[in-house]
Amino acid sequence: MPLAAIRSDRLPGQRDGQDLGVPKLWYRGHVTRTELHRIVDELPEASVDVAGALLRRAADEPEVARLLAAPLDDEPYTEEERAEDARALAAIEHGEGVDWQEAKARLGSGR
């Protein structure tokens, strides 16, 4: 399978107006060693350290590399989810949430 570029105005799982801090263009597909060598050779000098760290991690921990390369969530953000999120945010704004310490305590106690 050739390397494919996918462009979208909105990333899968991205809510309206939400900035996920990732580019809207990403790649997936099979890359041969030859293609990988070509990509590495074309890296700007400023990217070499970062790419090296990523490749080293992929070599040392292939399971982690597969997880990091997995596609983003592609489930649609439904109107029902939007409404649930809006209700939850409104509840938090009205002081109806629990703080992080209480949440950890509840989770730890099994309540």
Secondary structure, DSSP 8 states (H G I E B T S, - for coil): ---EEEE-SS-TT--TT---SS-SEEEES---HHHHHHHHHH--GGGHHHHHHHHHHHHH-HHHHHHHHS--------HHHHHHHHHHHHHHHTT-S--HHHHHHHHHHT-
